[in-house]
Amino acid sequence: MRTVLRRSRATGPAAVLAALLGLLMVLGLSAPASASGLNDAADSLKKVQVYVDPAMNDRFSKDQADKLAEKLKDADKPIFIAVLPASDAYPTKNLFGDLRTKVGIVGVYGIWRGDQFQANSDAKALSRAATDRIAGAAFRSNPKDINATLTEFVDGAAKQTEGDGPQHSTSIAWILVPVLLVALLGAGVFLLFRRARKRKEEQARAELAQLRTVVDEDITAFGEELDRLDFDPGAPGADDAQRADYTGALDSYDLAKRTMDEAKKPEDVRPVTEALEQGRFALATLAARREGRPLPERRVPCFFDPRHGPSTADVQWAPPGGAPRSVPACADDAARLSAGQDPAIRTVETEHGHQPYWNAGPAYSPWAGGYFGGGLLPGLLVGTMLGSMLSTPGYAYAGDHDGGGYDYNDGADAGEYSGSDFNSADFGNDFGSDSGGDFGGGGDFGGGSDFGSFGD
């Protein structure tokens, strides 16, 4: 007799729970599952990542299901597909959340129900925005063809999904079961906890080092602006308002340097860029007072490079391959765009060479959050790498002062077992409710409060 275990790259406590649950099932200590509905679906998904309700066999054959399962196994990604009839056995309310709870693996979940297809995902596996886009494109291309839709969805999602898929090739003799239990319940548990914590700490240190280089450049640039400033607080023409602006700029500079020196984790960078933004606005106000111009409107920095200072207008701009959106720009960049030229974009060093900061990865969330504010960022960065991360419901970025920042706590990663411990916001929409993705050609994908916005 063989005991089937799932291979995972997990090193956290969630992996321990997964192994223990599997062993308990082998020993017959777990309660028998129901032989109907989502229980059957979950059991199949944990084994071959595909489940087809018998009522759908005439529309999605066993041969097609086997080929899709083989494709998922080859992709080795935590992507799970269920093909279900539109029946009371699979109510649309909480369909994704209930299925995710029963499968218990952090991943991407696609459900074809009746004549509809929709997908949801844990943020650690694939962003909600990316999941919506891939699912919508697949359904629009093949609105009546289950096999074509699911194949296209799996091909697209596999390229971006994080984590490993469940594997089914490891067998052990019954005699090893008590030995493994003892190891897991003893020193092994402690070692796994420590390894997970160390991994998170190493990630935080690496991202802080990456940010430190960029923030030091920002601080230096602001210091050079102060050095070039021809302002004497004791000069006859200086008044109290000008002196207050000047003092505010100096204080912001000192605060930025001191805060960066004391930074211990990536989210500590946010108050540094907040201070720099405040200081640059103080300099813009000082310049207006000295020149007798109207005081500038309190606006966020230039989107293309915060070192340009406060923005003066909103302009239409689109990243390569992205949709146009309104972004704040300084006067010089606004003039460049008006003349058909490219704006002066801030780039940072990455493993792929210099890239615009919005394509440099989620580590730059605290840096950008300090300049633009957390709530504004996702809208500005739609269609970029950083924007995709910030727009997911489960992603905690440095836009929140009350505990915001990266989630460096232990927890299951993509492909790992989490059981019912997952962010319910990732699967918060009922099947067929508004997922926020405008897939066009027939309305919002799953739009409206009723199931059935696409198809019959």
C-alpha positions in Angstrom: 0.0 0.0 0.0 1.3 3.5 -0.8 0.9 6.6 1.1 0.6 9.7 -1.1 2.3 12.8 0.0 2.4 16.2 -1.7 5.8 17.7 -2.4 6.0 21.3 -1.5 8.7 23.9 -1.1 7.1 25.0 2.1 9.3 25.5 5.1 6.8 27.2 7.5 4.5 25.8 10.1 1.7 25.5 7.5 3.8 22.7 6.0 3.9 20.9 9.3 0.1 21.0 9.6 -0.2 19.7 6.0 2.0 16.8 6.7 0.3 15.9 9.9 -3.1 16.1 8.3 -2.0 13.8 5.5 -0.5 11.3 8.0 -3.6 11.3 10.1 -5.7 10.5 7.0 -3.4 7.6 6.3 -3.9 6.3 9.8 -7.7 6.5 9.4 -8.0 9.2 12.1 -9.7 11.8 9.9 -13.5 11.9 9.4 -14.8 10.5 6.2 -15.6 13.1 3.6 -19.0 13.5 2.0 -19.4 11.7 -1.4 -21.0 14.7 -3.0 -20.7 18.4 -4.0 -17.6 20.3 -3.1 -16.1 17.5 -1.0 -15.6 15.4 -4.1 -14.3 18.4 -6.0 -11.8 19.3 -3.3 -10.5 15.7 -3.0 -9.9 15.6 -6.8 -8.2 19.0 -6.9 -5.8 18.0 -4.2 -4.8 15.0 -6.3 -4.9 15.9 -10.0 -5.8 19.7 -9.9 -8.9 19.1 -12.1 -12.4 18.1 -11.1 -15.3 17.5 -13.5 -18.8 16.9 -12.1 -20.3 13.8 -13.8 -23.2 16.0 -15.0 -20.7 17.9 -17.1 -19.0 14.9 -18.8 -21.0 15.4 -22.0 -19.5 18.9 -22.3 -16.0 18.3 -21.0 -14.9 14.7 -21.6 -12.6 12.5 -19.5 -10.0 12.7 -22.2 -10.0 16.5 -22.1 -9.9 16.5 -18.4 -6.9 14.1 -18.4 -5.0 16.3 -20.9 -5.7 19.4 -18.8 -4.5 17.6 -15.6 -1.3 16.5 -17.4 -0.8 20.1 -18.5 -1.1 21.3 -14.9 1.2 18.6 -13.7 3.8 19.7 -16.3 3.4 23.3 -15.3 4.0 22.4 -11.7 1.9 25.4 -10.5 -0.8 25.6 -7.8 -3.6 26.1 -10.3 -6.9 24.2 -9.7 -9.8 23.9 -12.1 -13.4 22.7 -11.4 -16.1 22.1 -14.0 -19.5 22.2 -12.4 -23.1 22.3 -13.5 -25.3 25.2 -12.7 -27.2 23.4 -9.9 -28.2 23.8 -6.3 -25.3 21.4 -5.4 -23.0 24.3 -6.2 -24.6 27.5 -5.0 -23.0 30.6 -6.2 -22.8 32.3 -2.8 -19.4 31.7 -1.3 -18.6 29.1 -4.0 -14.9 30.2 -4.3 -14.4 30.6 -0.6 -15.9 27.2 0.3 -13.9 25.4 -2.4 -10.7 27.2 -1.3 -11.3 26.2 2.3 -11.8 22.5 1.5 -8.8 22.3 -0.8 -6.7 24.3 1.6 -3.8 25.1 -0.7 -2.6 28.7 -1.6 -3.1 29.0 -5.3 -5.3 30.0 -8.3 -8.8 28.6 -8.5 -10.8 28.6 -11.8 -14.4 27.5 -11.8 -16.6 26.8 -14.9 -20.2 26.6 -13.7 -22.9 26.0 -16.2 -22.1 28.5 -19.0 -19.9 30.7 -16.9 -16.2 30.9 -16.1 -14.6 32.9 -13.3 -11.3 32.7 -11.4 -10.0 33.9 -8.0 -6.6 33.6 -6.4 -4.6 34.0 -3.2 -2.5 37.1 -3.5 0.7 35.2 -2.8 0.0 33.0 -5.8 -1.2 35.5 -8.4 -2.6 39.0 -8.1 -6.4 39.4 -8.3 -6.1 41.9 -11.2 -3.9 39.5 -13.2 -6.3 36.6 -12.5 -9.2 38.6 -13.7 -7.5 39.7 -16.9 -6.3 36.2 -17.8 -9.7 34.6 -17.0 -11.6 37.3 -18.9 -9.4 37.0 -22.0 -9.8 33.2 -22.0 -13.6 33.4 -21.7 -14.0 36.1 -24.3 -12.0 34.1 -26.8 -14.0 30.9 -26.2 -17.3 31.8 -24.6 -18.9 28.4 -25.3 -15.9 26.1 -25.5 -15.0 24.8 -22.0 -11.8 23.0 -23.1 -10.5 26.0 -25.1 -11.3 28.4 -22.3 -9.7 26.3 -19.6 -6.6 25.5 -21.7 -6.0 29.2 -22.5 -6.5 30.2 -18.9 -4.1 27.5 -17.6 -1.5 28.5 -20.2 -1.7 32.2 -19.2 -1.9 31.7 -15.5 1.0 29.2 -15.3 3.4 31.9 -16.7 2.7 34.2 -13.7 1.6 32.0 -10.8 4.0 31.7 -7.9 4.7 28.4 -6.0 4.8 24.7 -6.8 2.0 22.4 -7.7 1.0 19.3 -5.7 3.0 16.3 -6.7 1.9 12.6 -6.2 5.0 10.5 -6.6 6.3 10.0 -3.1 5.5 6.8 -1.2 6.7 5.5 2.1 6.3 2.3 4.1 3.9 2.2 7.0 6.7 1.6 9.4 8.0 5.2 8.7 4.7 6.8 9.7 5.4 6.9 13.5 9.0 7.9 12.9 7.9 10.9 10.8 5.3 11.9 13.3 7.8 12.0 16.1 10.2 14.1 14.0 7.5 16.5 13.0 6.2 16.9 16.6 9.7 17.2 18.0 12.8 19.0 16.9 11.6 19.3 13.3 8.8 21.7 14.2 11.3 24.1 15.9 13.7 23.9 13.0 11.0 24.7 10.4 9.7 27.7 12.4 13.2 29.1 12.7 13.9 28.6 9.0 10.7 30.3 8.0 11.5 33.3 10.3 15.0 33.5 9.0 13.8 33.5 5.4 11.5 36.4 6.1 14.2 38.4 7.9 16.6 37.9 5.0 14.0 39.1 2.5 13.4 42.2 4.6 17.1 43.0 4.8 17.7 42.5 1.1 14.7 44.8 0.2 15.8 47.5 2.7 19.3 47.4 1.2 17.8 47.8 -2.3 15.7 50.8 -1.1 18.5 52.4 0.8 20.5 53.1 -2.4 17.5 54.8 -4.0 16.5 56.8 -0.9 20.1 58.0 -0.4 20.0 59.3 -3.9 16.8 61.2 -3.1 18.3 62.7 0.1 21.4 63.7 -1.7 19.5 65.4 -4.5 17.4 67.4 -1.9 20.5 68.4 0.0 22.0 69.7 -3.3 18.8 71.8 -3.9 19.3 73.3 -0.4 22.9 74.1 -1.1 22.0 75.9 -4.4 19.3 77.9 -2.7 20.3 81.6 -2.6 18.3 82.5 0.5 19.6 84.4 3.6 17.0 84.3 6.5 18.6 87.5 7.9 18.5 89.5 4.6 16.3 92.7 4.7 13.8 91.3 2.2 13.2 88.0 4.1 10.0 87.9 6.1 8.7 85.4 8.7 6.7 83.3 6.2 9.8 82.8 4.0 11.9 82.0 7.1 9.3 79.4 8.1 9.3 77.8 4.7 13.1 77.7 4.7 13.2 76.2 8.2 10.6 73.6 7.3 12.7 72.5 4.3 15.8 72.2 6.5 13.9 70.3 9.2 12.6 67.9 6.5 16.1 67.3 5.2 17.4 66.5 8.7 14.4 64.2 9.5 14.9 62.3 6.3 18.5 61.6 7.0 17.9 60.7 10.6 15.0 58.4 9.8 16.9 56.6 7.0 19.8 56.0 9.3 17.5 54.4 11.8 15.5 52.3 9.3 15.3 48.6 10.3 12.8 47.3 7.8 11.4 48.3 4.3 8.3 50.0 5.6 10.5 52.4 7.6 11.4 54.1 4.3 7.9 55.6 3.9 8.4 58.4 6.5 11.7 59.2 4.8 10.1 60.0 1.4 7.2 61.7 3.2 9.7 64.1 4.8 11.4 64.7 1.4 8.0 65.4 -0.2 7.1 67.9 2.5 10.5 69.6 2.2 10.3 70.0 -1.6 6.8 71.6 -1.2 8.3 74.0 1.4 10.9 75.0 -1.2 8.3 75.5 -3.9 6.3 77.7 -1.5 9.4 79.7 -0.6 10.2 80.3 -4.2 6.7 81.6 -4.9 6.8 84.0 -2.0 10.2 85.4 -3.0 9.0 85.9 -6.6 5.7 87.4 -5.7 3.7 84.6 -7.4 0.6 82.9 -6.0 1.4 80.1 -3.6 1.4 76.7 -5.2 -1.5 74.3 -4.7 -0.7 71.4 -2.4 -0.2 68.6 -4.8 1.7 65.3 -4.9 5.1 65.1 -6.5 5.7 64.5 -10.2 4.8 61.0 -10.9 7.7 60.4 -13.3 10.3 61.4 -10.8 9.5 62.7 -7.3 12.8 64.5 -7.3 11.3 67.0 -9.8 9.2 68.4 -6.9 5.5 69.0 -6.6 3.4 68.4 -9.7 1.7 71.3 -11.4 -0.9 69.6 -13.6 -2.4 66.2 -14.4 -1.5 64.8 -17.8 -2.6 61.8 -19.9 0.1 59.1 -20.1 0.3 55.4 -20.8 3.1 53.0 -20.0 4.3 50.8 -22.9 1.5 48.4 -23.6 -0.7 49.9 -21.0 -3.9 52.0 -20.9 -3.8 55.8 -20.7 -4.4 57.3 -17.3 -4.2 60.7 -15.7 -1.0 61.2 -13.7 0.5 64.3 -11.9 3.5 65.8 -13.6 5.9 68.7 -13.1 5.9 71.6 -15.5 8.9 70.3 -17.4 7.5 66.8 -17.9 4.1 68.2 -18.9 5.8 70.3 -21.5 7.7 67.3 -22.8 4.6 65.2 -23.2 2.8 68.1 -24.9 5.6 68.3 -27.4 5.4 64.6 -28.1 8.6 63.8 -26.1 9.1 61.2 -23.4 9.1 62.4 -19.8 12.2 62.2 -17.6 11.4 59.0 -15.8 13.1 57.9 -12.6 14.8 54.5 -13.1 16.4 52.2 -10.5 18.9 49.4 -10.8 17.4 45.9 -11.0 18.7 42.4 -11.9 17.5 43.2 -15.4 19.3 46.5 -15.6 17.8 50.0 -15.0 14.0 50.0 -15.0 11.3 52.6 -14.2 10.6 52.4 -10.5 7.1 51.1 -11.1 8.6 48.0 -12.9 11.2 47.3 -10.3 9.1 45.1 -8.0 7.0 45.4 -4.8 10.0 46.4 -2.7 9.4 50.0 -3.9 5.9 50.2 -2.4 7.1 52.0 0.8 9.3 54.4 -1.2 6.4 55.3 -3.6 3.8 55.3 -0.8 5.6 58.1 1.1 5.6 60.3 -2.0 2.1 59.6 -3.3 0.1 58.2 -0.4 -1.0 54.5 -0.4 -4.6 55.2 -1.6 -3.5 57.0 -4.7 -0.9 54.5 -5.9 -2.9 51.6 -7.3 -4.8 53.9 -9.7 -1.6 55.6 -10.9 0.2 52.3 -11.4 -2.5 50.2 -13.2 -0.9 47.9 -15.6 2.6 48.0 -14.1 4.3 45.4 -11.9 4.1 47.5 -8.7 0.5 48.5 -9.5 -0.5 44.8 -9.9 0.8 44.1 -6.4 -0.8 47.1 -4.8 -4.2 46.4 -6.3 -4.7 43.0 -4.8 -7.0 42.9 -1.8 -4.7 40.8 0.2 -1.6 42.9 -0.3 -0.6 45.1 2.6 1.6 47.9 1.4 3.2 50.8 3.1 0.2 53.1 2.6 -1.2 52.4 6.0 0.3 54.0 9.1 -1.4 51.6 11.5 0.7 48.5 10.9 1.0 48.8 7.1 3.9 47.5 5.1 5.0 44.2 3.9 3.7 41.1 5.6 6.8 39.5 7.0 4.8 37.2 9.4 4.9 33.5 9.0 2.2 32.1 6.8 1.7 29.7 3.9 3.2 30.7 0.6 1.9 29.8 -2.9 1.6 26.1 -3.3 1.7 25.5 0.5 -1.1 24.2 2.7 -2.9 26.8 4.7 -6.2 25.1 5.3 -9.0 27.6 6.2 -6.4 30.2 7.2 -6.4 32.5 4.2 -7.3 36.0 3.4 -11.0 35.9 2.8 -10.8 39.2 0.8 -9.1 37.3 -2.0 -12.2 35.2 -2.4 -14.8 37.6 -1.1 -17.0 37.9 -4.1 -19.7 35.4 -4.7 -19.4 33.5 -8.0 -21.0 35.7 -10.6 -20.8 38.9 -8.6 -18.9 42.0 -9.7 -15.2 41.2 -9.6 -14.1 44.6 -10.8 -12.6 43.5 -14.0 -14.1 45.0 -17.2 -13.5 42.3 -19.7 -15.7 44.0 -22.4 -17.7 42.4 -25.1 -20.6 41.6 -22.8 -20.3 43.6 -19.7 -18.2 43.1 -16.7 -17.1 39.5 -16.2 -19.5 38.1 -13.7 -20.9 41.6 -13.3 -24.0 42.5 -11.4 -25.5 40.8 -8.4 -27.0 37.9 -10.4 -25.1 34.9 -11.7 -25.2 34.7 -15.4 -23.9 38.0 -16.9 -22.1 36.0 -19.6 -23.8 33.3 -21.6 -27.3 32.0 -20.8 
